[in-house]
């Protein structure tokens, strides 16, 4: 009887110790898994941060190339580099939804039809107003303004903008810029 009782106590003791050890070992495994999970999360975050940084640098390089190309196109269309137009593009970038590289590209398109910096400045502002007011992209608005100023066809008449005067005349420039300003300025 005593022997049976001692065996049961020993058996219970062994089982209890075994269960405690197993539980302790299991906690160790869980802790290791949690540590591995944290390490993986940190590594993942580092990977995506580095990827974002690389992507950011790529975007800067791409935009800088686009900017340089736009400035070269403008200089070629004008026959010189115009600091006044580049400064206008930078200033307009601050108060519009368009980047200065896109504004400079549009200025170079206008410079194909108009050579005076002051005229291009007025047309640039009118083009930005037209794009924002009509919900057009800058290239489409620039095309409309350039076609209207550089040809006898008023490409903007379908938008309710009247333009009069001979091609390349001051009157044509003034009616275009004033009527766009009245509608969308």
Secondary structure, DSSP 4 states (H G I P E B T S, - for coil): -HHHHHHHHHHHHHHHHHHHHHHHHHHHHHHHHHHHHHHHHHHHHHHHHHHHHHHHHHHHHHHHHHHHHHHHHHHHHHTS--HHHHHHHHHHHHHSSS-HHHHHHHHHHHHTT---HHHHHHHHHHHHHHHHHHT--HHHHHHHHHHHHHSSS-TTGGGT----SSTT-HHHHHHHHHHHHHHH-
